[in-house]
Amino acid sequence: MAPIHVLHGQPTPEELATVLAVVQARAAAAQAAAEAARRAGAGPDSAWNDRARRLRAAPRPGVNVWRTSGWAG
């Protein structure tokens, strides 16, 4: 964890300890959430396994769109 510098004011040791406890708790929670997402396999392993790739894109306006609108995606 990077050092924390007090820029303004004179916090008491209790106030400083409270702020540090909150910052450490938030950092630990973020790290735990990232680790859980990694373990759960959030997202496909590769782009080839991504099911969104199988969805066909809507035809864009153009000269021969009517011709290609019936083609299999």
All heavy atoms as TSV, in Angstrom:
chain	resi	resn	atom	element	x	y	z
A	1	MET	N	N	0.846	-1.170	0.000
A	1	MET	CA	C	0.000	0.000	0.000
A	1	MET	C	C	0.895	1.238	0.000
A	1	MET	O	O	1.891	1.286	0.704
A	1	MET	CB	C	-0.916	-0.035	1.224
A	1	MET	CG	C	-1.821	1.181	1.321
A	1	MET	SD	S	-2.864	1.108	2.761
A	1	MET	CE	C	-4.377	0.674	1.985
A	2	ALA	N	N	0.513	2.212	-0.776
A	2	ALA	CA	C	1.293	3.443	-0.879
A	2	ALA	C	C	1.161	4.258	0.406
A	2	ALA	O	O	0.145	4.189	1.097
A	2	ALA	CB	C	0.798	4.256	-2.053
A	3	PRO	N	N	2.181	5.019	0.736
A	3	PRO	CA	C	2.088	5.853	1.936
A	3	PRO	C	C	1.011	6.927	1.771
A	3	PRO	O	O	0.759	7.405	0.667
A	3	PRO	CB	C	3.473	6.479	2.069
A	3	PRO	CG	C	4.119	6.307	0.754
A	3	PRO	CD	C	3.460	5.152	0.072
A	4	ILE	N	N	0.383	7.293	2.881
A	4	ILE	CA	C	-0.669	8.302	2.874
A	4	ILE	C	C	-0.121	9.552	3.547
A	4	ILE	O	O	0.434	9.496	4.640
A	4	ILE	CB	C	-1.927	7.793	3.595
A	4	ILE	CG1	C	-2.498	6.613	2.814
A	4	ILE	CG2	C	-2.961	8.903	3.730
A	4	ILE	CD1	C	-3.716	5.994	3.427
A	5	HIS	N	N	-0.298	10.685	2.872
A	5	HIS	CA	C	0.192	11.960	3.386
A	5	HIS	C	C	-0.997	12.843	3.743
A	5	HIS	O	O	-1.928	12.972	2.950
A	5	HIS	CB	C	1.048	12.676	2.349
A	5	HIS	CG	C	2.249	11.890	1.929
A	5	HIS	ND1	N	3.377	11.795	2.698
A	5	HIS	CD2	C	2.467	11.143	0.822
A	5	HIS	CE1	C	4.257	11.033	2.069
A	5	HIS	NE2	N	3.719	10.617	0.929
A	6	VAL	N	N	-0.972	13.455	4.890
A	6	VAL	CA	C	-2.001	14.410	5.296
A	6	VAL	C	C	-1.605	15.766	4.732
A	6	VAL	O	O	-0.549	16.304	5.068
A	6	VAL	CB	C	-2.122	14.467	6.836
A	6	VAL	CG1	C	-3.145	15.516	7.234
A	6	VAL	CG2	C	-2.490	13.109	7.383
A	7	LEU	N	N	-2.458	16.318	3.874
A	7	LEU	CA	C	-2.138	17.579	3.227
A	7	LEU	C	C	-2.665	18.790	3.993
A	7	LEU	O	O	-2.050	19.846	3.975
A	7	LEU	CB	C	-2.692	17.596	1.803
A	7	LEU	CG	C	-2.140	16.513	0.877
A	7	LEU	CD1	C	-2.807	16.608	-0.482
A	7	LEU	CD2	C	-0.634	16.631	0.753
A	8	HIS	N	N	-3.814	18.656	4.615
A	8	HIS	CA	C	-4.424	19.780	5.332
A	8	HIS	C	C	-4.936	19.311	6.683
A	8	HIS	O	O	-5.466	18.217	6.812
A	8	HIS	CB	C	-5.591	20.371	4.538
A	8	HIS	CG	C	-5.195	20.937	3.223
A	8	HIS	ND1	N	-4.509	22.112	3.093
A	8	HIS	CD2	C	-5.385	20.478	1.965
A	8	HIS	CE1	C	-4.297	22.359	1.830
A	8	HIS	NE2	N	-4.810	21.366	1.101
A	9	GLY	N	N	-4.786	20.124	7.690
A	9	GLY	CA	C	-5.331	19.826	9.008
A	9	GLY	C	C	-4.382	19.006	9.860
A	9	GLY	O	O	-3.297	18.601	9.428
A	10	GLN	N	N	-4.808	18.782	11.065
A	10	GLN	CA	C	-4.035	18.014	12.046
A	10	GLN	C	C	-4.924	16.892	12.593
A	10	GLN	O	O	-5.555	17.050	13.634
A	10	GLN	CB	C	-3.577	18.933	13.199
A	10	GLN	CG	C	-2.676	20.067	12.780
A	10	GLN	CD	C	-1.322	19.544	12.324
A	10	GLN	OE1	O	-0.833	18.530	12.809
A	10	GLN	NE2	N	-0.719	20.240	11.374
A	11	PRO	N	N	-5.000	15.762	11.914
A	11	PRO	CA	C	-5.880	14.690	12.404
A	11	PRO	C	C	-5.320	14.083	13.689
A	11	PRO	O	O	-4.108	13.995	13.885
A	11	PRO	CB	C	-5.884	13.672	11.271
A	11	PRO	CG	C	-4.591	13.898	10.568
A	11	PRO	CD	C	-4.307	15.353	10.693
A	12	THR	N	N	-6.229	13.654	14.547
A	12	THR	CA	C	-5.816	12.955	15.762
A	12	THR	C	C	-5.395	11.544	15.367
A	12	THR	O	O	-5.748	11.054	14.289
A	12	THR	CB	C	-6.969	12.899	16.769
A	12	THR	OG1	O	-8.023	12.115	16.214
A	12	THR	CG2	C	-7.473	14.296	17.121
A	13	PRO	N	N	-4.653	10.873	16.218
A	13	PRO	CA	C	-4.285	9.487	15.901
A	13	PRO	C	C	-5.499	8.584	15.689
A	13	PRO	O	O	-5.468	7.683	14.848
A	13	PRO	CB	C	-3.470	9.050	17.113
A	13	PRO	CG	C	-2.915	10.311	17.676
A	13	PRO	CD	C	-3.952	11.361	17.402
A	14	GLU	N	N	-6.588	8.838	16.412
A	14	GLU	CA	C	-7.804	8.031	16.241
A	14	GLU	C	C	-8.437	8.273	14.874
A	14	GLU	O	O	-8.891	7.334	14.213
A	14	GLU	CB	C	-8.825	8.353	17.349
A	14	GLU	CG	C	-8.397	7.924	18.733
A	14	GLU	CD	C	-7.467	8.940	19.399
A	14	GLU	OE1	O	-7.377	10.096	18.919
A	14	GLU	OE2	O	-6.832	8.563	20.393
A	15	GLU	N	N	-8.477	9.536	14.431
A	15	GLU	CA	C	-9.034	9.842	13.117
A	15	GLU	C	C	-8.187	9.229	12.004
A	15	GLU	O	O	-8.718	8.662	11.049
A	15	GLU	CB	C	-9.112	11.361	12.922
A	15	GLU	CG	C	-10.131	12.051	13.799
A	15	GLU	CD	C	-10.046	13.558	13.718
A	15	GLU	OE1	O	-8.975	14.100	13.380
A	15	GLU	OE2	O	-11.081	14.196	14.000
A	16	LEU	N	N	-6.900	9.322	12.143
A	16	LEU	CA	C	-6.004	8.750	11.147
A	16	LEU	C	C	-6.137	7.228	11.097
A	16	LEU	O	O	-6.162	6.630	10.010
A	16	LEU	CB	C	-4.564	9.159	11.449
A	16	LEU	CG	C	-3.540	8.976	10.343
A	16	LEU	CD1	C	-3.979	9.648	9.065
A	16	LEU	CD2	C	-2.202	9.516	10.792
A	17	ALA	N	N	-6.257	6.605	12.257
A	17	ALA	CA	C	-6.430	5.150	12.303
A	17	ALA	C	C	-7.749	4.741	11.660
A	17	ALA	O	O	-7.823	3.721	10.958
A	17	ALA	CB	C	-6.362	4.658	13.744
A	18	THR	N	N	-8.797	5.540	11.866
A	18	THR	CA	C	-10.092	5.239	11.266
A	18	THR	C	C	-10.027	5.322	9.751
A	18	THR	O	O	-10.520	4.442	9.040
A	18	THR	CB	C	-11.158	6.220	11.800
A	18	THR	OG1	O	-11.205	6.123	13.221
A	18	THR	CG2	C	-12.518	5.916	11.222
A	19	VAL	N	N	-9.399	6.368	9.244
A	19	VAL	CA	C	-9.279	6.528	7.794
A	19	VAL	C	C	-8.457	5.389	7.199
A	19	VAL	O	O	-8.821	4.822	6.168
A	19	VAL	CB	C	-8.658	7.905	7.459
A	19	VAL	CG1	C	-8.282	7.983	5.995
A	19	VAL	CG2	C	-9.617	9.007	7.824
A	20	LEU	N	N	-7.372	5.040	7.838
A	20	LEU	CA	C	-6.540	3.948	7.332
A	20	LEU	C	C	-7.285	2.615	7.356
A	20	LEU	O	O	-7.141	1.801	6.440
A	20	LEU	CB	C	-5.246	3.848	8.136
A	20	LEU	CG	C	-4.250	4.975	7.883
A	20	LEU	CD1	C	-3.041	4.828	8.819
A	20	LEU	CD2	C	-3.802	4.977	6.447
A	21	ALA	N	N	-8.082	2.389	8.393
A	21	ALA	CA	C	-8.854	1.145	8.465
A	21	ALA	C	C	-9.867	1.065	7.325
A	21	ALA	O	O	-10.051	0.001	6.714
A	21	ALA	CB	C	-9.555	1.049	9.814
A	22	VAL	N	N	-10.518	2.191	7.032
A	22	VAL	CA	C	-11.498	2.206	5.945
A	22	VAL	C	C	-10.808	1.971	4.599
A	22	VAL	O	O	-11.277	1.185	3.769
A	22	VAL	CB	C	-12.281	3.537	5.945
A	22	VAL	CG1	C	-13.109	3.689	4.682
A	22	VAL	CG2	C	-13.158	3.636	7.172
A	23	VAL	N	N	-9.687	2.625	4.369
A	23	VAL	CA	C	-8.966	2.465	3.105
A	23	VAL	C	C	-8.483	1.027	2.941
A	23	VAL	O	O	-8.602	0.430	1.863
A	23	VAL	CB	C	-7.795	3.474	3.021
A	23	VAL	CG1	C	-6.877	3.150	1.853
A	23	VAL	CG2	C	-8.325	4.885	2.915
A	24	GLN	N	N	-7.964	0.434	4.002
A	24	GLN	CA	C	-7.500	-0.948	3.922
A	24	GLN	C	C	-8.654	-1.917	3.695
A	24	GLN	O	O	-8.518	-2.893	2.955
A	24	GLN	CB	C	-6.728	-1.319	5.185
A	24	GLN	CG	C	-5.364	-0.697	5.256
A	24	GLN	CD	C	-4.629	-1.062	6.543
A	24	GLN	OE1	O	-5.238	-1.493	7.515
A	24	GLN	NE2	N	-3.318	-0.881	6.529
A	25	ALA	N	N	-9.801	-1.657	4.337
A	25	ALA	CA	C	-10.963	-2.530	4.158
A	25	ALA	C	C	-11.466	-2.457	2.718
A	25	ALA	O	O	-11.819	-3.483	2.123
A	25	ALA	CB	C	-12.071	-2.151	5.127
A	26	ARG	N	N	-11.511	-1.258	2.140
A	26	ARG	CA	C	-11.959	-1.112	0.755
A	26	ARG	C	C	-11.002	-1.801	-0.205
A	26	ARG	O	O	-11.423	-2.448	-1.160
A	26	ARG	CB	C	-12.076	0.373	0.391
A	26	ARG	CG	C	-13.147	1.161	1.116
A	26	ARG	CD	C	-14.538	0.894	0.589
A	26	ARG	NE	N	-14.658	1.089	-0.829
A	26	ARG	CZ	C	-15.247	2.117	-1.407
A	26	ARG	NH1	N	-15.781	3.047	-0.672
A	26	ARG	NH2	N	-15.330	2.188	-2.709
A	27	ALA	N	N	-9.701	-1.672	0.042
A	27	ALA	CA	C	-8.710	-2.319	-0.827
A	27	ALA	C	C	-8.822	-3.837	-0.726
A	27	ALA	O	O	-8.741	-4.544	-1.742
A	27	ALA	CB	C	-7.309	-1.851	-0.456
A	28	ALA	N	N	-9.023	-4.348	0.473
A	28	ALA	CA	C	-9.164	-5.796	0.651
A	28	ALA	C	C	-10.434	-6.306	-0.018
A	28	ALA	O	O	-10.434	-7.388	-0.630
A	28	ALA	CB	C	-9.163	-6.140	2.140
A	29	ALA	N	N	-11.526	-5.548	0.070
A	29	ALA	CA	C	-12.777	-5.965	-0.563
A	29	ALA	C	C	-12.642	-5.967	-2.082
A	29	ALA	O	O	-13.135	-6.880	-2.750
A	29	ALA	CB	C	-13.912	-5.043	-0.131
A	30	ALA	N	N	-11.982	-4.964	-2.623
A	30	ALA	CA	C	-11.791	-4.915	-4.073
A	30	ALA	C	C	-10.914	-6.070	-4.546
A	30	ALA	O	O	-11.178	-6.689	-5.580
A	30	ALA	CB	C	-11.173	-3.582	-4.473
A	31	GLN	N	N	-9.888	-6.380	-3.792
A	31	GLN	CA	C	-9.011	-7.482	-4.158
A	31	GLN	C	C	-9.745	-8.815	-4.064
A	31	GLN	O	O	-9.591	-9.681	-4.923
A	31	GLN	CB	C	-7.777	-7.497	-3.261
A	31	GLN	CG	C	-6.777	-8.563	-3.633
A	31	GLN	CD	C	-5.544	-8.519	-2.747
A	31	GLN	OE1	O	-5.481	-7.761	-1.790
A	31	GLN	NE2	N	-4.577	-9.343	-3.066
A	32	ALA	N	N	-10.569	-8.975	-3.035
A	32	ALA	CA	C	-11.333	-10.214	-2.887
A	32	ALA	C	C	-12.347	-10.373	-4.014
A	32	ALA	O	O	-12.547	-11.478	-4.524
A	32	ALA	CB	C	-12.038	-10.231	-1.532
A	33	ALA	N	N	-12.989	-9.276	-4.417
A	33	ALA	CA	C	-13.952	-9.351	-5.512
A	33	ALA	C	C	-13.262	-9.696	-6.827
A	33	ALA	O	O	-13.780	-10.495	-7.613
A	33	ALA	CB	C	-14.695	-8.019	-5.641
A	34	ALA	N	N	-12.101	-9.128	-7.056
A	34	ALA	CA	C	-11.361	-9.444	-8.278
A	34	ALA	C	C	-10.905	-10.901	-8.284
A	34	ALA	O	O	-10.974	-11.582	-9.311
A	34	ALA	CB	C	-10.164	-8.513	-8.417
A	35	GLU	N	N	-10.482	-11.391	-7.155
A	35	GLU	CA	C	-10.051	-12.787	-7.054
A	35	GLU	C	C	-11.231	-13.736	-7.252
A	35	GLU	O	O	-11.110	-14.764	-7.925
A	35	GLU	CB	C	-9.401	-13.020	-5.687
A	35	GLU	CG	C	-8.836	-14.398	-5.486
A	35	GLU	CD	C	-7.648	-14.699	-6.378
A	35	GLU	OE1	O	-6.955	-13.757	-6.786
A	35	GLU	OE2	O	-7.412	-15.893	-6.660
A	36	ALA	N	N	-12.389	-13.397	-6.678
A	36	ALA	CA	C	-13.576	-14.240	-6.844
A	36	ALA	C	C	-14.032	-14.252	-8.296
A	36	ALA	O	O	-14.432	-15.306	-8.816
A	36	ALA	CB	C	-14.699	-13.739	-5.935
A	37	ALA	N	N	-13.978	-13.108	-8.959
A	37	ALA	CA	C	-14.363	-13.057	-10.371
A	37	ALA	C	C	-13.395	-13.877	-11.216
A	37	ALA	O	O	-13.800	-14.545	-12.169
A	37	ALA	CB	C	-14.396	-11.609	-10.849
A	38	ARG	N	N	-12.114	-13.833	-10.877
A	38	ARG	CA	C	-11.127	-14.609	-11.624
A	38	ARG	C	C	-11.363	-16.097	-11.427
A	38	ARG	O	O	-11.307	-16.890	-12.357
A	38	ARG	CB	C	-9.716	-14.243	-11.187
A	38	ARG	CG	C	-8.633	-14.917	-12.027
A	38	ARG	CD	C	-7.252	-14.691	-11.469
A	38	ARG	NE	N	-7.063	-15.237	-10.138
A	38	ARG	CZ	C	-6.836	-16.533	-9.871
A	38	ARG	NH1	N	-6.816	-17.420	-10.831
A	38	ARG	NH2	N	-6.662	-16.946	-8.632
A	39	ARG	N	N	-11.657	-16.495	-10.175
A	39	ARG	CA	C	-11.896	-17.914	-9.889
A	39	ARG	C	C	-13.188	-18.413	-10.515
A	39	ARG	O	O	-13.285	-19.565	-10.917
A	39	ARG	CB	C	-11.941	-18.141	-8.371
A	39	ARG	CG	C	-10.603	-18.554	-7.816
A	39	ARG	CD	C	-10.734	-19.055	-6.393
A	39	ARG	NE	N	-10.210	-18.006	-5.531
A	39	ARG	CZ	C	-10.876	-17.433	-4.542
A	39	ARG	NH1	N	-12.085	-17.803	-4.264
A	39	ARG	NH2	N	-10.337	-16.480	-3.833
A	40	ALA	N	N	-14.194	-17.551	-10.579
A	40	ALA	CA	C	-15.488	-17.954	-11.132
A	40	ALA	C	C	-15.458	-18.013	-12.653
A	40	ALA	O	O	-16.403	-18.489	-13.263
A	40	ALA	CB	C	-16.570	-16.984	-10.672
A	41	GLY	N	N	-14.389	-17.537	-13.229
A	41	GLY	CA	C	-14.294	-17.568	-14.681
A	41	GLY	C	C	-15.182	-16.531	-15.323
A	41	GLY	O	O	-15.891	-16.827	-16.269
A	42	ALA	N	N	-15.189	-15.335	-14.801
A	42	ALA	CA	C	-16.022	-14.271	-15.360
A	42	ALA	C	C	-15.589	-13.993	-16.797
A	42	ALA	O	O	-14.466	-13.625	-17.057
A	42	ALA	CB	C	-15.902	-13.007	-14.516
A	43	GLY	N	N	-16.506	-14.200	-17.712
A	43	GLY	CA	C	-16.213	-13.972	-19.113
A	43	GLY	C	C	-15.677	-15.219	-19.774
A	43	GLY	O	O	-15.233	-16.159	-19.120
A	44	PRO	N	N	-15.724	-15.255	-21.081
A	44	PRO	CA	C	-15.225	-16.416	-21.809
A	44	PRO	C	C	-13.699	-16.495	-21.753
A	44	PRO	O	O	-13.021	-15.499	-21.551
A	44	PRO	CB	C	-15.702	-16.173	-23.235
A	44	PRO	CG	C	-15.875	-14.703	-23.325
A	44	PRO	CD	C	-16.278	-14.239	-21.951
A	45	ASP	N	N	-13.183	-17.716	-21.906
A	45	ASP	CA	C	-11.741	-17.918	-21.894
A	45	ASP	C	C	-11.064	-17.241	-23.078
A	45	ASP	O	O	-9.963	-16.747	-22.972
A	45	ASP	CB	C	-11.407	-19.405	-21.898
A	45	ASP	CG	C	-11.866	-20.088	-20.628
A	45	ASP	OD1	O	-11.959	-19.404	-19.598
A	45	ASP	OD2	O	-12.128	-21.293	-20.680
A	46	SER	N	N	-11.723	-17.253	-24.200
A	46	SER	CA	C	-11.158	-16.619	-25.385
A	46	SER	C	C	-12.295	-16.044	-26.219
A	46	SER	O	O	-13.468	-16.310	-25.968
A	46	SER	CB	C	-10.373	-17.627	-26.212
A	46	SER	OG	O	-11.258	-18.538	-26.834
A	47	ALA	N	N	-11.944	-15.280	-27.217
A	47	ALA	CA	C	-12.966	-14.687	-28.077
A	47	ALA	C	C	-13.725	-15.755	-28.857
A	47	ALA	O	O	-14.883	-15.560	-29.218
A	47	ALA	CB	C	-12.316	-13.692	-29.027
A	48	TRP	N	N	-13.105	-16.895	-29.104
A	48	TRP	CA	C	-13.779	-17.971	-29.833
A	48	TRP	C	C	-14.912	-18.579	-29.021
A	48	TRP	O	O	-15.872	-19.105	-29.584
A	48	TRP	CB	C	-12.780	-19.063	-30.217
A	48	TRP	CG	C	-11.814	-18.592	-31.233
A	48	TRP	CD1	C	-10.523	-18.217	-31.020
A	48	TRP	CD2	C	-12.045	-18.418	-32.620
A	48	TRP	NE1	N	-9.936	-17.816	-32.186
A	48	TRP	CE2	C	-10.855	-17.937	-33.194
A	48	TRP	CE3	C	-13.133	-18.622	-33.449
A	48	TRP	CZ2	C	-10.738	-17.647	-34.539
A	48	TRP	CZ3	C	-13.010	-18.338	-34.801
A	48	TRP	CH2	C	-11.836	-17.866	-35.327
A	49	ASN	N	N	-14.834	-18.527	-27.699
A	49	ASN	CA	C	-15.880	-19.082	-26.848
A	49	ASN	C	C	-16.950	-18.059	-26.495
A	49	ASN	O	O	-17.913	-18.394	-25.813
A	49	ASN	CB	C	-15.277	-19.619	-25.549
A	49	ASN	CG	C	-14.425	-20.832	-25.786
A	49	ASN	OD1	O	-14.601	-21.535	-26.773
A	49	ASN	ND2	N	-13.491	-21.085	-24.889
A	50	ASP	N	N	-16.817	-16.836	-26.935
A	50	ASP	CA	C	-17.759	-15.785	-26.604
A	50	ASP	C	C	-19.024	-15.964	-27.431
A	50	ASP	O	O	-18.997	-15.920	-28.658
A	50	ASP	CB	C	-17.115	-14.422	-26.885
A	50	ASP	CG	C	-17.962	-13.279	-26.370
A	50	ASP	OD1	O	-18.996	-13.539	-25.704
A	50	ASP	OD2	O	-17.587	-12.130	-26.626
A	51	ARG	N	N	-20.147	-16.184	-26.785
A	51	ARG	CA	C	-21.398	-16.415	-27.496
A	51	ARG	C	C	-21.903	-15.172	-28.214
A	51	ARG	O	O	-22.689	-15.272	-29.144
A	51	ARG	CB	C	-22.466	-16.913	-26.530
A	51	ARG	CG	C	-22.155	-18.281	-26.003
A	51	ARG	CD	C	-23.228	-18.771	-25.085
A	51	ARG	NE	N	-22.820	-20.048	-24.522
A	51	ARG	CZ	C	-23.644	-20.920	-24.049
A	51	ARG	NH1	N	-24.929	-20.672	-24.044
A	51	ARG	NH2	N	-23.189	-22.048	-23.554
A	52	ALA	N	N	-21.485	-14.001	-27.774
A	52	ALA	CA	C	-21.914	-12.774	-28.433
A	52	ALA	C	C	-21.395	-12.698	-29.861
A	52	ALA	O	O	-21.998	-12.025	-30.704
A	52	ALA	CB	C	-21.443	-11.563	-27.637
A	53	ARG	N	N	-20.315	-13.392	-30.163
A	53	ARG	CA	C	-19.782	-13.394	-31.529
A	53	ARG	C	C	-20.729	-14.094	-32.492
A	53	ARG	O	O	-20.710	-13.841	-33.690
A	53	ARG	CB	C	-18.427	-14.097	-31.580
A	53	ARG	CG	C	-17.300	-13.312	-30.993
A	53	ARG	CD	C	-16.014	-14.115	-30.999
A	53	ARG	NE	N	-15.736	-14.807	-32.245
A	53	ARG	CZ	C	-14.865	-14.395	-33.165
A	53	ARG	NH1	N	-14.209	-13.287	-32.966
A	53	ARG	NH2	N	-14.650	-15.091	-34.249
A	54	ARG	N	N	-21.551	-14.995	-31.975
A	54	ARG	CA	C	-22.459	-15.746	-32.834
A	54	ARG	C	C	-23.679	-14.932	-33.253
A	54	ARG	O	O	-24.389	-15.312	-34.177
A	54	ARG	CB	C	-22.912	-17.012	-32.127
A	54	ARG	CG	C	-21.767	-17.952	-31.854
A	54	ARG	CD	C	-22.250	-19.212	-31.200
A	54	ARG	NE	N	-21.116	-19.999	-30.756
A	54	ARG	CZ	C	-21.198	-20.966	-29.889
A	54	ARG	NH1	N	-22.346	-21.284	-29.356
A	54	ARG	NH2	N	-20.126	-21.634	-29.527
A	55	LEU	N	N	-23.945	-13.841	-32.543
A	55	LEU	CA	C	-25.089	-13.018	-32.900
A	55	LEU	C	C	-24.787	-12.261	-34.178
A	55	LEU	O	O	-23.689	-11.761	-34.381
A	55	LEU	CB	C	-25.397	-12.030	-31.770
A	55	LEU	CG	C	-25.808	-12.662	-30.447
A	55	LEU	CD1	C	-25.967	-11.586	-29.404
A	55	LEU	CD2	C	-27.088	-13.441	-30.602
A	56	ARG	N	N	-25.756	-12.193	-35.010
A	56	ARG	CA	C	-25.555	-11.532	-36.293
A	56	ARG	C	C	-25.766	-10.033	-36.140
A	56	ARG	O	O	-26.718	-9.592	-35.505
A	56	ARG	CB	C	-26.537	-12.090	-37.307
A	56	ARG	CG	C	-26.354	-11.517	-38.665
A	56	ARG	CD	C	-27.104	-12.341	-39.679
A	56	ARG	NE	N	-26.933	-11.698	-40.962
A	56	ARG	CZ	C	-27.914	-11.469	-41.789
A	56	ARG	NH1	N	-29.126	-11.840	-41.480
A	56	ARG	NH2	N	-27.694	-10.878	-42.930
A	57	ALA	N	N	-24.906	-9.263	-36.735
A	57	ALA	CA	C	-25.038	-7.807	-36.695
A	57	ALA	C	C	-26.168	-7.375	-37.626
A	57	ALA	O	O	-26.428	-8.001	-38.652
A	57	ALA	CB	C	-23.732	-7.158	-37.120
A	58	ALA	N	N	-26.839	-6.301	-37.257
A	58	ALA	CA	C	-27.909	-5.770	-38.106
A	58	ALA	C	C	-27.308	-5.201	-39.378
A	58	ALA	O	O	-26.218	-4.645	-39.360
A	58	ALA	CB	C	-28.658	-4.682	-37.335
A	59	PRO	N	N	-28.017	-5.350	-40.506
A	59	PRO	CA	C	-27.484	-4.804	-41.756
A	59	PRO	C	C	-27.405	-3.282	-41.690
A	59	PRO	O	O	-28.277	-2.625	-41.139
A	59	PRO	CB	C	-28.469	-5.273	-42.816
A	59	PRO	CG	C	-29.664	-5.732	-42.103
A	59	PRO	CD	C	-29.281	-6.020	-40.699
A	60	ARG	N	N	-26.345	-2.757	-42.260
A	60	ARG	CA	C	-26.169	-1.309	-42.308
A	60	ARG	C	C	-26.748	-0.785	-43.616
A	60	ARG	O	O	-26.747	-1.500	-44.621
A	60	ARG	CB	C	-24.690	-0.974	-42.218
A	60	ARG	CG	C	-24.113	-1.332	-40.886
A	60	ARG	CD	C	-22.676	-0.878	-40.793
A	60	ARG	NE	N	-21.956	-1.891	-40.015
A	60	ARG	CZ	C	-20.723	-2.245	-40.215
A	60	ARG	NH1	N	-20.020	-1.688	-41.154
A	60	ARG	NH2	N	-20.161	-3.165	-39.472
A	61	PRO	N	N	-27.214	0.440	-43.618
A	61	PRO	CA	C	-27.748	0.988	-44.869
A	61	PRO	C	C	-26.689	1.011	-45.964
A	61	PRO	O	O	-25.521	1.263	-45.705
A	61	PRO	CB	C	-28.158	2.421	-44.497
A	61	PRO	CG	C	-28.208	2.446	-43.016
A	61	PRO	CD	C	-27.325	1.352	-42.513
A	62	GLY	N	N	-27.105	0.694	-47.164
A	62	GLY	CA	C	-26.179	0.699	-48.284
A	62	GLY	C	C	-26.889	0.322	-49.579
A	62	GLY	O	O	-28.086	0.047	-49.602
A	63	VAL	N	N	-26.124	0.260	-50.636
A	63	VAL	CA	C	-26.683	0.032	-51.961
A	63	VAL	C	C	-27.286	-1.371	-52.081
A	63	VAL	O	O	-28.407	-1.535	-52.527
A	63	VAL	CB	C	-25.583	0.239	-53.031
A	63	VAL	CG1	C	-26.140	-0.037	-54.411
A	63	VAL	CG2	C	-25.042	1.648	-52.942
A	64	ASN	N	N	-26.552	-2.411	-51.687
A	64	ASN	CA	C	-27.008	-3.788	-51.892
A	64	ASN	C	C	-27.393	-4.496	-50.598
A	64	ASN	O	O	-27.276	-5.708	-50.511
A	64	ASN	CB	C	-25.921	-4.579	-52.613
A	64	ASN	CG	C	-25.707	-4.085	-54.018
A	64	ASN	OD1	O	-26.665	-3.769	-54.710
A	64	ASN	ND2	N	-24.455	-3.995	-54.438
A	65	VAL	N	N	-27.890	-3.765	-49.632
A	65	VAL	CA	C	-28.251	-4.389	-48.359
A	65	VAL	C	C	-29.389	-5.382	-48.543
A	65	VAL	O	O	-29.414	-6.435	-47.927
A	65	VAL	CB	C	-28.616	-3.308	-47.311
A	65	VAL	CG1	C	-29.204	-3.933	-46.081
A	65	VAL	CG2	C	-27.404	-2.507	-46.957
A	66	TRP	N	N	-30.332	-5.074	-49.398
A	66	TRP	CA	C	-31.446	-5.986	-49.612
A	66	TRP	C	C	-30.956	-7.333	-50.111
A	66	TRP	O	O	-31.533	-8.369	-49.792
A	66	TRP	CB	C	-32.435	-5.380	-50.609
A	66	TRP	CG	C	-31.844	-5.211	-51.980
A	66	TRP	CD1	C	-31.167	-4.144	-52.448
A	66	TRP	CD2	C	-31.864	-6.179	-53.030
A	66	TRP	NE1	N	-30.748	-4.364	-53.740
A	66	TRP	CE2	C	-31.167	-5.620	-54.119
A	66	TRP	CE3	C	-32.377	-7.463	-53.166
A	66	TRP	CZ2	C	-30.992	-6.281	-55.317
A	66	TRP	CZ3	C	-32.198	-8.120	-54.362
A	66	TRP	CH2	C	-31.530	-7.534	-55.433
A	67	ARG	N	N	-29.869	-7.356	-50.858
A	67	ARG	CA	C	-29.353	-8.591	-51.418
A	67	ARG	C	C	-28.700	-9.455	-50.349
A	67	ARG	O	O	-28.817	-10.670	-50.353
A	67	ARG	CB	C	-28.346	-8.249	-52.511
A	67	ARG	CG	C	-28.030	-9.383	-53.414
A	67	ARG	CD	C	-27.116	-8.959	-54.540
A	67	ARG	NE	N	-27.816	-8.040	-55.428
A	67	ARG	CZ	C	-27.206	-7.299	-56.342
A	67	ARG	NH1	N	-25.906	-7.337	-56.484
A	67	ARG	NH2	N	-27.901	-6.493	-57.140
A	68	THR	N	N	-27.987	-8.826	-49.427
A	68	THR	CA	C	-27.256	-9.577	-48.405
A	68	THR	C	C	-28.065	-9.804	-47.140
A	68	THR	O	O	-27.622	-10.497	-46.254
A	68	THR	CB	C	-25.973	-8.836	-48.021
A	68	THR	OG1	O	-26.296	-7.551	-47.513
A	68	THR	CG2	C	-25.043	-8.702	-49.221
A	69	SER	N	N	-29.297	-9.249	-47.045
A	69	SER	CA	C	-30.069	-9.386	-45.821
A	69	SER	C	C	-30.522	-10.817	-45.575
A	69	SER	O	O	-30.785	-11.201	-44.457
A	69	SER	CB	C	-31.272	-8.454	-45.844
A	69	SER	OG	O	-32.146	-8.826	-46.882
A	70	GLY	N	N	-30.619	-11.629	-46.609
A	70	GLY	CA	C	-31.069	-13.004	-46.454
A	70	GLY	C	C	-29.942	-14.002	-46.299
A	70	GLY	O	O	-30.182	-15.192	-46.112
A	71	TRP	N	N	-28.714	-13.544	-46.366
A	71	TRP	CA	C	-27.583	-14.458	-46.220
A	71	TRP	C	C	-27.453	-14.929	-44.790
A	71	TRP	O	O	-27.751	-14.210	-43.846
A	71	TRP	CB	C	-26.278	-13.788	-46.631
A	71	TRP	CG	C	-26.190	-13.501	-48.097
A	71	TRP	CD1	C	-27.084	-13.828	-49.065
A	71	TRP	CD2	C	-25.119	-12.819	-48.745
A	71	TRP	NE1	N	-26.668	-13.394	-50.288
A	71	TRP	CE2	C	-25.456	-12.771	-50.121
A	71	TRP	CE3	C	-23.957	-12.259	-48.337
A	71	TRP	CZ2	C	-24.632	-12.173	-51.055
A	71	TRP	CZ3	C	-23.130	-11.648	-49.268
A	71	TRP	CH2	C	-23.478	-11.625	-50.610
A	72	ALA	N	N	-26.985	-16.152	-44.615
A	72	ALA	CA	C	-26.760	-16.682	-43.276
A	72	ALA	C	C	-25.577	-15.946	-42.650
A	72	ALA	O	O	-24.588	-15.652	-43.313
A	72	ALA	CB	C	-26.476	-18.176	-43.326
A	73	GLY	N	N	-25.705	-15.654	-41.368
A	73	GLY	CA	C	-24.661	-14.894	-40.670
A	73	GLY	C	C	-23.527	-15.733	-40.315
A	73	GLY	O	O	-22.460	-15.509	-40.027
